[in-house]
Amino acid sequence: MIQFQYTRATAAKAALDAISRDKTAMFIAGGTNLVDLMKRGIVSPERLIDISRLPLTDITTEGKSLKIGSLALNSTVAENKTVQQKQPLLVQALNAGASAQIRNMATVGGNMLQRTRCHYFYDTALPCNKREPGSGCGALEGFNRMHAIFGFSEKCIAVHPSDMSVALVALDATVVVDGPKGQRRIPFIDFHRLPGDRPEIDTNLLPGELILGVEIPDNRFAKNVHYLKVRDRASYAFALVSVAAALQIEKKVIRDARLALGGVAHKPWRLSEAERALVGKPVSESTFREVAQLAMKGAKGFKYNEYKLKLTPNAIIQALKVASKLV
Amino acid sequence: MKFFDKVIGDPMNRVDGKLKVTGAARYSAEYQLPNLSYGVVVSSTIAKGRIRSIDSRAALRAPGVIAVISHENAIKVPGWADNEHPTEPPTGGRPLRAFYNNRVYSNGQPIAIVVADTYERARHAAMLVKAEYEEEKHETNFEKNKGKAVVPAVVKKNPKSGLADYERGKADAYKTASVRLEAEYVHPSEVHNPMELQAITAYWEADDKLIVYDKVQGTKPTQQAFANEWKIPVQNVRVISEFVGGAFGNGLHNWPHETAAIIAAKMVKRPVKVMLTREQMFFMVGYRPYTWQKIGIGADKDGRLTGIYHEAIGQTSSYEEFTESTLQQSKMMYTSPNIGTKYRLLPLDVSTPIWMRGPGEATGAFALESAIDELAFALNIDPVQLRLMNHTDTDPEKNLPWSTKYLKECIQVGAEKIGWSKRSLKPGGVRSGEWLVGYGMGVGTFGAHRGAAAVRAKLLANGSVVFQSAVTDIGPGTGTAMVQIASEHLGISPEKITFQLGNSDFPQAPNQGGSATVATVGSAVVATCQAMKERLLEMAPSADKRFANLKLEDVTFDKAHLSITRSPSVKVAYTELLKKQNLTELDVLQDSKPSQEASKYSRYSFSVHFAEVHVHPMTGQVRVKKVVSCADAGTIVNKKTAANQMIGGVTGGIGMALQEDAVMDHRFGRYVTKDLADYHVPVHADVPPVEVYFVDKPDYIVDPMGTKGLGEIAIIGVAPAITNAIFNATGKRIRELPVTPDKLI
């Protein structure tokens, strides 16, 4: 870990000023990922601007949406009664992430911005285009059991590790940011990006921008949601595959649907076509099987993650079955 | 004590429990010596080759850095001079020598150490050290190189070694059995990840006097090893390892970072503390080796075994031979008239493995107990019945009677407690909602070993007794067990007894390992208590003449008093005798070793593990719902710490069956799953209620307390119990560990 300066911002404006003055600076909130990255020499900010005391922790309802401050802790959001009532899918996803201790430190904004857990990204002795552009993708021909089956490029096959973001992309959330360009709103689906030729860039957040919060429009899914996370142990492991499923069911017919995957792509993977295919269909295992096949269009496996081509549709079916209370 | 007493009762709390939970217990990295400096090891990033140069300029300029030490500038370790320029390692090899030359034998090998005034500064500077290499082609891929396995050097030297090829009857008799099968099993490398990282604080008190606070499993063997390395008198080395935060075998070897710290301390003339990072634990301090096994097994139609053939190839390093008893259980567990075993080693460009709990026996039991289950399925016989039918009443390998063996009783109780009667012979026959339910079992055995040790006891004027032994306590609660043994054999309440350990200045004790500590050191405690009682009886007439000419068996020692058994009113306090003799203390040192009688018996501990497992057919997720473990381990000294050991062993077994997998990218010869996010061990949510039952019948052939070892059998047989249950649930036989969800969909 290199030596760094540490300052604590007391207002969002001050934080934005501070970061605009120092290109090597980074914001730190919970630090559950950043500190590890610094210890391993993967990122080396010369200044840390601690934003954890900024007043961006409120959880409020405004008009027809739920607003969550970017510095609300994962555990606080998951325990919030309004969130539990309005957006139970988000609560399930949050509780599937990390451990209780980490959720007590991690913030909503930090969760979105966590880096991939690709083995090659974390080992400075191995090649990784995301860490060191041009060094090659270690995972492409290497141990890629945890890696992407959708949306990858020759340069990078890493996946985004967040659970929370899978729920947020399914729930049509919007990210509100402030920065050099002033305040702007980014649809969650456009927040994370695919690796393409620039795998070192994870999101469309611009340098010097600060996430203020996320907004989730109200919906009618609360009764029929499920976040399924398939992992190598019962808790505290990243997803092999995860599914966020939300259904609006009337008289055993699906009126509306949201579906997204985690652990399969460089970004939380929204399944819009599959969602459309669910609408108007009866709740049944055969409906879900058809949709799961549709969702897999374009998927491609690598040497060690071929199993995801089977596990993913299985997980989609299972999540839809639980969400629709078929099981 | 009741036969099969369930483990809730009157177990004594750990004598050091409070110290541990309050943080007062000091571990090897927690000694703050004056003028202390901190060393951080720099590791190689290639698997094989030579170091062309080490650029330490940036590191040396970094704040607080005292020295950067590598093969380029390290002082010569005098004990290595005898074999200064070997072109190849000697037969059987030898441990890696830190900074000895420019050779790199494995990825992650220590190539330098940075010493600084704080740990953080040392760690930062270590990242600035840059090495240039001449890389050579490495071989780390076990499967690709399997054909190059060799006979272990230890067998070449000693053809009577237990690792030599073994044949009883005809090794390939299974091939003509009426029901037979052949199967291959793969166990990946499993890396030692005890809670406490490997750490040492080294301090040269004088030019020829060394003190180390070191995380080891034996203070005496370590003392000898360092005395040899530095060519100094053995008494000039003091090894302190008072508390060990889990070791599981990885402290049974002295590793290069230890010598690196000692070299550094000598060079900077200050105490140096070195603690490995979690990642470094994967590369330089041993692991359970990748092992391939093949079993051929056959039986007649009624299920009587007619042949077992068991072959294993274990991985080792290119520079040092590591062997373990992977095939032992196959030689003596079942009644087959025909048995063959064959053990080979595959040297690769990796670091040296070391024993990991259970060690080879646990790896071997995965194959054997899986094969028994496969055979039972092929025969359409209940696996419990098959094992009982082929139970051995005497040791078929050594042709000796067992000292004690209550395995049948263990199996019967375990089957009842797990609810074996609910098991369907046909896989997939039981469901719980969507989940497939399966039941499986695995048997384990391990030698009931006992070595030689000595123990000192000092009875003080205030009536307390201090015992001393060089033995370490790596977690099982050795100090607690010894206090209990001493209390019983000296007639003094446990609160009055202190058991000091983990210091090479104390009397001789071997490594804590191989489940032998209670038998070895406990026997020495008994012998010392006996000697002290003799001394007290000699002194007794000075207080009351009626004690004159009595023998030990005429006297009762209880509540810190001697009394004449036939007239209990004649009694005298131990402290009274000290007073009469004007003694401030009574000091007794006694040693103890196994009896000749013991060699007339075959001595083993036995266990059986039963698992109920649920498998989700869509997602492949496995949940172990219940484990019942029954152990035949002689007298149980402390039911709480013993149950604790069993539960820990089961937890390790769950990791072995379902999670642990040190994956190497062979293009680089480097592990890719090398932190606790990627290398999975069970979390609480993975560990179900574990019910533990002990036979609790003494085995006085092994030792005077009647104990047999417990640590290894706690894990041996657990993994196959789980994988057999998975088969029973799903009909899928996974022969390559760990069984992760992807293998079950």
Interface residues (C-beta under 8 A of the other chain):
Chain A: M1 I2 Q3 G41 S99 R117 H119 Y120 Y122 D123 A125 L126 G138 E141 G142 F143 R145 L228 V230 R231 D232 R233 A234 S235 Y236 A237 F238 L240 Y307 K308 K310 L311 N314 A315 I317 Q318 V327
Chain B: T45 P63 E120 R123 H124 M127 G433 E434 H616 M618 T619 G620 Q621 R623 L658 Q659 V663 D665 R667 F668 R670 V672 T673 K674 D675 A677 D678 H680 P682 V683 H684 A685 D686 T740 P741 D742 K743 I745
